Amino acid sequence: MCGIVGYIGPNQAAPFLIEGLTKLEYRGYDSAGIAVFDGEKINVEKSVGRLGALTQIIEQKQPQGCLGIGHTRWATHGRPSDANSHPHTDCTGKFVVVHNGIIENYMTLKEKLIAKGHIFKSETDTEVVAHLFEESYEGDFEAAVKKVLAQIEGSYALVFMTQLEPDKIICTKQDNPLVIGLGQGENFIASDIPAIINRTRKTYILSDGEMAIVTKDSVWVQNRQGVPVTKKVFEVNWDAEAAEKGGYEHFMIKEIYEQPKAIRETLTGRFNKDDSAVVFETLKWTKEELLKIKKIAIVACGTAYHAGIVGKYYLENLARIPVEVDVASEFRYRSPLIDEETLTIVVSQSGETLDTLAGLKEAKRLGSKTLAVTNVVGSSIAREADQVIYTWAGPEIAVASTKAYTTQLIVMFLFGLYMAGIREMLPKERIKELIAGARNLPAQAHELLENVDPIKTFAQKYGFNEDVFFIGRALDYCVALEGSLKLKEISYIHAEAYAAGELKHGTLALIIEGVPVIALATQEDVYEKTLSNIKEVKARDAVVIGIALEGDDQIDKYVDHAIHIPRADKYLAPILAVIPLQLLAYYAAKTRGCDVDKPRNLAKSVTVE
């Protein structure tokens, strides 16, 4: 989840390293540093805190040199500090590494290295790699790296540099992303494409177990056994401005407003000519293979997990197939009942979430078919799964996920409809009706975003409350879970979501005078039940904000404020209902003066366990 950059070429390295790290700030970090070879020695500058702290140091004494690596760190081993910041060096300062991931056997290796006389300066697992690099070097950079890799266990993206061979950088990966940008007489390394998009559009995306020797004029990729690997050039077709704020105050609000476009693009090309069926041209399973599936497991984390819960409703109600939803970090430790008649769906925006990737591998080990739902082409999860359905949300920079979530809901809905068609569980007219409704979603989302002033007013009025509750039934409860998470993660308000019918079973004790309750009431088949629950909290003097369908005048009688969303089928309403909740969270965070795009303690892509 940290950021890595590297440069080798004819130009000064430090400006690109800082530029690249700035583009990777969204990944989350607590410290940053760079190492640059000046022709005689490697100079390391690093600092705890925001990248601005490092930039100030470098402005005073900018390292000179055309070879360098950089890093932004999110603490896993050792607290955030200057000493624990990357890059890390050996005892001599001649061998330098940056690392994303976790070295699981670092303590055993550290004890052996200390016994040999190595002196450690940090608490990190990564510093072990630097000392192993020194210990393994016998005049051959490439051979030394291979010796290091033979000893370490865990997940990593690693970049190595030594002043003893300053004509190259060596990098490798296992379960963490790493890309190489191909320039003219210069080459770039990064953990994610936004870091290099302003310098080159041509990239190599490394796969697990590959190692690249990068010089200014060439990139040679091989596997751990030294066998050359032929890589296809991946041409980045993103608009460079997609990684910028585009005039919005924050990436999050920009990405909320990008949802109509993201929804439209995720729907594009996924219906047949007469809109009577969903098609996934990339899926290679036959109808016969899909009909053998007796159960579906959905595995994900955080916001993607909430999308999975909605997916359970879609698949069970539309396709009539049993579905279990698991938090990925728990899935592989509970001996899941997965077999060859199970389809495991893993959901991850980045495609690099380590817990989800581990769950995917466990499902495959148990014989399950696997399907990835992800936003990133060529990501680890996309490559590991049997089949992939991509969301087309585009780059999502804010830590709090918005458009990635709505496009995940779109894919889960489409897959539910697809399986319903395969299993012949819905009349064709009902499928056509739902597809027509889906086609209306981009326009409806745009309409919803046209007037957000009431939501701003609510956020300003209640933004300083320390407790907020969300309630809903059926699919509304699923959306309530995501609304609660959004509010927590960016405004730091204590927020909880409850199935509305559970209030009387204990939760009602928390409802007191003045506490805000967000009540979702878009599911018409449980609407009257939800109104009863709204009356329960109003009887305890809660302040209730209702989320209801357009034309619903009844709810206005029972809530203090009402937000109406465009009328949609009950299966499509969650895709619209979440947007006001995203906006409430955003404006509440602004009201409280929070750092919206970089909430404390969080990172965009969680690539550690």
URLIN-V233715 format. One record per residue. N is the residue number from 1. RES is the residue in three letters. SS is DSSP state (helix for helix, strand for strand, loop for the rest). Layout:
# URLIN-V233715
n = <N/N>
res = <RES/RES>
ss = <SS/SS>
This chain:
# URLIN-V233715
n = <1/2/3/4/5/6/7/8/9/10/11/12/13/14/15/16/17/18/19/20/21/22/23/24/25/26/27/28/29/30/31/32/33/34/35/36/37/38/39/40/41/42/43/44/45/46/47/48/49/50/51/52/53/54/55/56/57/58/59/60/61/62/63/64/65/66/67/68/69/70/71/72/73/74/75/76/77/78/79/80/81/82/83/84/85/86/87/88/89/90/91/92/93/94/95/96/97/98/99/100/101/102/103/104/105/106/107/108/109/110/111/112/113/114/115/116/117/118/119/120/121/122/123/124/125/126/127/128/129/130/131/132/133/134/135/136/137/138/139/140/141/142/143/144/145/146/147/148/149/150/151/152/153/154/155/156/157/158/159/160/161/162/163/164/165/166/167/168/169/170/171/172/173/174/175/176/177/178/179/180/181/182/183/184/185/186/187/188/189/190/191/192/193/194/195/196/197/198/199/200/201/202/203/204/205/206/207/208/209/210/211/212/213/214/215/216/217/218/219/220/221/222/223/224/225/226/227/228/229/230/231/232/233/234/235/236/237/238/239/240/241/242/243/244/245/246/247/248/249/250/251/252/253/254/255/256/257/258/259/260/261/262/263/264/265/266/267/268/269/270/271/272/273/274/275/276/277/278/279/280/281/282/283/284/285/286/287/288/289/290/291/292/293/294/295/296/297/298/299/300/301/302/303/304/305/306/307/308/309/310/311/312/313/314/315/316/317/318/319/320/321/322/323/324/325/326/327/328/329/330/331/332/333/334/335/336/337/338/339/340/341/342/343/344/345/346/347/348/349/350/351/352/353/354/355/356/357/358/359/360/361/362/363/364/365/366/367/368/369/370/371/372/373/374/375/376/377/378/379/380/381/382/383/384/385/386/387/388/389/390/391/392/393/394/395/396/397/398/399/400/401/402/403/404/405/406/407/408/409/410/411/412/413/414/415/416/417/418/419/420/421/422/423/424/425/426/427/428/429/430/431/432/433/434/435/436/437/438/439/440/441/442/443/444/445/446/447/448/449/450/451/452/453/454/455/456/457/458/459/460/461/462/463/464/465/466/467/468/469/470/471/472/473/474/475/476/477/478/479/480/481/482/483/484/485/486/487/488/489/490/491/492/493/494/495/496/497/498/499/500/501/502/503/504/505/506/507/508/509/510/511/512/513/514/515/516/517/518/519/520/521/522/523/524/525/526/527/528/529/530/531/532/533/534/535/536/537/538/539/540/541/542/543/544/545/546/547/548/549/550/551/552/553/554/555/556/557/558/559/560/561/562/563/564/565/566/567/568/569/570/571/572/573/574/575/576/577/578/579/580/581/582/583/584/585/586/587/588/589/590/591/592/593/594/595/596/597/598/599/600/601/602/603/604/605/606/607/608/609>
res = <MET/CYS/GLY/ILE/VAL/GLY/TYR/ILE/GLY/PRO/ASN/GLN/ALA/ALA/PRO/PHE/LEU/ILE/GLU/GLY/LEU/THR/LYS/LEU/GLU/TYR/ARG/GLY/TYR/ASP/SER/ALA/GLY/ILE/ALA/VAL/PHE/ASP/GLY/GLU/LYS/ILE/ASN/VAL/GLU/LYS/SER/VAL/GLY/ARG/LEU/GLY/ALA/LEU/THR/GLN/ILE/ILE/GLU/GLN/LYS/GLN/PRO/GLN/GLY/CYS/LEU/GLY/ILE/GLY/HIS/THR/ARG/TRP/ALA/THR/HIS/GLY/ARG/PRO/SER/ASP/ALA/ASN/SER/HIS/PRO/HIS/THR/ASP/CYS/THR/GLY/LYS/PHE/VAL/VAL/VAL/HIS/ASN/GLY/ILE/ILE/GLU/ASN/TYR/MET/THR/LEU/LYS/GLU/LYS/LEU/ILE/ALA/LYS/GLY/HIS/ILE/PHE/LYS/SER/GLU/THR/ASP/THR/GLU/VAL/VAL/ALA/HIS/LEU/PHE/GLU/GLU/SER/TYR/GLU/GLY/ASP/PHE/GLU/ALA/ALA/VAL/LYS/LYS/VAL/LEU/ALA/GLN/ILE/GLU/GLY/SER/TYR/ALA/LEU/VAL/PHE/MET/THR/GLN/LEU/GLU/PRO/ASP/LYS/ILE/ILE/CYS/THR/LYS/GLN/ASP/ASN/PRO/LEU/VAL/ILE/GLY/LEU/GLY/GLN/GLY/GLU/ASN/PHE/ILE/ALA/SER/ASP/ILE/PRO/ALA/ILE/ILE/ASN/ARG/THR/ARG/LYS/THR/TYR/ILE/LEU/SER/ASP/GLY/GLU/MET/ALA/ILE/VAL/THR/LYS/ASP/SER/VAL/TRP/VAL/GLN/ASN/ARG/GLN/GLY/VAL/PRO/VAL/THR/LYS/LYS/VAL/PHE/GLU/VAL/ASN/TRP/ASP/ALA/GLU/ALA/ALA/GLU/LYS/GLY/GLY/TYR/GLU/HIS/PHE/MET/ILE/LYS/GLU/ILE/TYR/GLU/GLN/PRO/LYS/ALA/ILE/ARG/GLU/THR/LEU/THR/GLY/ARG/PHE/ASN/LYS/ASP/ASP/SER/ALA/VAL/VAL/PHE/GLU/THR/LEU/LYS/TRP/THR/LYS/GLU/GLU/LEU/LEU/LYS/ILE/LYS/LYS/ILE/ALA/ILE/VAL/ALA/CYS/GLY/THR/ALA/TYR/HIS/ALA/GLY/ILE/VAL/GLY/LYS/TYR/TYR/LEU/GLU/ASN/LEU/ALA/ARG/ILE/PRO/VAL/GLU/VAL/ASP/VAL/ALA/SER/GLU/PHE/ARG/TYR/ARG/SER/PRO/LEU/ILE/ASP/GLU/GLU/THR/LEU/THR/ILE/VAL/VAL/SER/GLN/SER/GLY/GLU/THR/LEU/ASP/THR/LEU/ALA/GLY/LEU/LYS/GLU/ALA/LYS/ARG/LEU/GLY/SER/LYS/THR/LEU/ALA/VAL/THR/ASN/VAL/VAL/GLY/SER/SER/ILE/ALA/ARG/GLU/ALA/ASP/GLN/VAL/ILE/TYR/THR/TRP/ALA/GLY/PRO/GLU/ILE/ALA/VAL/ALA/SER/THR/LYS/ALA/TYR/THR/THR/GLN/LEU/ILE/VAL/MET/PHE/LEU/PHE/GLY/LEU/TYR/MET/ALA/GLY/ILE/ARG/GLU/MET/LEU/PRO/LYS/GLU/ARG/ILE/LYS/GLU/LEU/ILE/ALA/GLY/ALA/ARG/ASN/LEU/PRO/ALA/GLN/ALA/HIS/GLU/LEU/LEU/GLU/ASN/VAL/ASP/PRO/ILE/LYS/THR/PHE/ALA/GLN/LYS/TYR/GLY/PHE/ASN/GLU/ASP/VAL/PHE/PHE/ILE/GLY/ARG/ALA/LEU/ASP/TYR/CYS/VAL/ALA/LEU/GLU/GLY/SER/LEU/LYS/LEU/LYS/GLU/ILE/SER/TYR/ILE/HIS/ALA/GLU/ALA/TYR/ALA/ALA/GLY/GLU/LEU/LYS/HIS/GLY/THR/LEU/ALA/LEU/ILE/ILE/GLU/GLY/VAL/PRO/VAL/ILE/ALA/LEU/ALA/THR/GLN/GLU/ASP/VAL/TYR/GLU/LYS/THR/LEU/SER/ASN/ILE/LYS/GLU/VAL/LYS/ALA/ARG/ASP/ALA/VAL/VAL/ILE/GLY/ILE/ALA/LEU/GLU/GLY/ASP/ASP/GLN/ILE/ASP/LYS/TYR/VAL/ASP/HIS/ALA/ILE/HIS/ILE/PRO/ARG/ALA/ASP/LYS/TYR/LEU/ALA/PRO/ILE/LEU/ALA/VAL/ILE/PRO/LEU/GLN/LEU/LEU/ALA/TYR/TYR/ALA/ALA/LYS/THR/ARG/GLY/CYS/ASP/VAL/ASP/LYS/PRO/ARG/ASN/LEU/ALA/LYS/SER/VAL/THR/VAL/GLU>
ss = <loop/loop/strand/strand/strand/strand/strand/strand/loop/loop/loop/loop/helix/helix/helix/helix/helix/helix/helix/helix/helix/helix/helix/loop/helix/helix/helix/loop/loop/loop/strand/strand/strand/strand/strand/strand/strand/loop/loop/loop/loop/strand/strand/strand/strand/strand/strand/strand/loop/loop/helix/helix/helix/helix/helix/helix/helix/helix/helix/helix/loop/loop/loop/loop/loop/loop/strand/strand/strand/strand/strand/strand/strand/loop/loop/loop/loop/loop/loop/loop/loop/loop/loop/loop/loop/loop/loop/strand/strand/loop/loop/loop/loop/loop/strand/strand/strand/strand/strand/strand/strand/strand/strand/loop/loop/helix/helix/helix/helix/helix/helix/helix/helix/helix/helix/loop/loop/loop/loop/loop/loop/loop/loop/loop/loop/helix/helix/helix/helix/helix/helix/helix/helix/helix/helix/helix/loop/loop/loop/loop/helix/helix/helix/helix/helix/helix/helix/helix/helix/helix/helix/loop/loop/strand/strand/strand/strand/strand/strand/strand/strand/strand/helix/helix/helix/loop/loop/loop/strand/strand/strand/strand/strand/strand/strand/loop/loop/loop/strand/strand/strand/strand/loop/loop/loop/loop/strand/strand/strand/strand/loop/loop/helix/helix/helix/loop/loop/loop/loop/loop/loop/strand/strand/strand/strand/loop/loop/loop/loop/strand/strand/strand/strand/strand/loop/loop/loop/loop/strand/strand/strand/strand/strand/loop/loop/loop/loop/strand/loop/loop/loop/loop/loop/strand/strand/loop/loop/loop/loop/helix/helix/helix/helix/loop/loop/loop/loop/loop/loop/loop/helix/helix/helix/helix/helix/helix/helix/loop/helix/helix/helix/helix/helix/helix/helix/helix/helix/loop/loop/loop/strand/loop/loop/loop/loop/loop/loop/strand/loop/loop/loop/loop/loop/loop/loop/loop/helix/helix/helix/helix/helix/loop/loop/loop/strand/strand/strand/strand/strand/strand/loop/helix/helix/helix/helix/helix/helix/helix/helix/helix/helix/helix/helix/helix/helix/helix/helix/helix/helix/loop/loop/strand/strand/strand/strand/strand/strand/helix/helix/helix/helix/loop/loop/loop/loop/loop/loop/loop/loop/loop/loop/strand/strand/strand/strand/strand/strand/strand/loop/loop/loop/loop/loop/helix/helix/helix/helix/helix/helix/helix/helix/helix/helix/helix/helix/loop/loop/loop/strand/strand/strand/strand/strand/strand/loop/loop/loop/loop/loop/helix/helix/helix/helix/helix/loop/loop/strand/strand/strand/strand/loop/loop/loop/loop/loop/loop/loop/loop/loop/loop/loop/loop/helix/helix/helix/helix/helix/helix/helix/helix/helix/helix/helix/helix/helix/helix/helix/helix/helix/helix/helix/helix/helix/loop/loop/loop/loop/helix/helix/helix/helix/helix/helix/helix/helix/helix/helix/helix/helix/helix/helix/helix/helix/helix/helix/helix/helix/helix/loop/loop/loop/loop/helix/helix/helix/helix/helix/helix/helix/helix/helix/helix/loop/loop/loop/loop/strand/strand/strand/strand/strand/strand/loop/loop/helix/helix/helix/helix/helix/helix/helix/helix/helix/helix/helix/helix/helix/helix/helix/helix/helix/loop/loop/strand/strand/strand/strand/strand/strand/helix/helix/helix/helix/helix/helix/loop/helix/helix/helix/helix/loop/loop/loop/loop/loop/strand/strand/strand/strand/strand/strand/loop/loop/helix/helix/helix/helix/helix/helix/helix/helix/helix/helix/helix/helix/helix/helix/helix/helix/loop/loop/loop/strand/strand/strand/strand/strand/strand/strand/loop/loop/loop/loop/loop/helix/helix/helix/loop/loop/loop/strand/strand/strand/strand/strand/loop/loop/loop/loop/helix/helix/helix/helix/helix/helix/helix/helix/helix/helix/helix/helix/helix/helix/helix/helix/helix/helix/helix/helix/helix/helix/loop/loop/loop/loop/loop/loop/loop/loop/loop/loop/loop/loop/loop/loop/loop/loop/loop/loop>
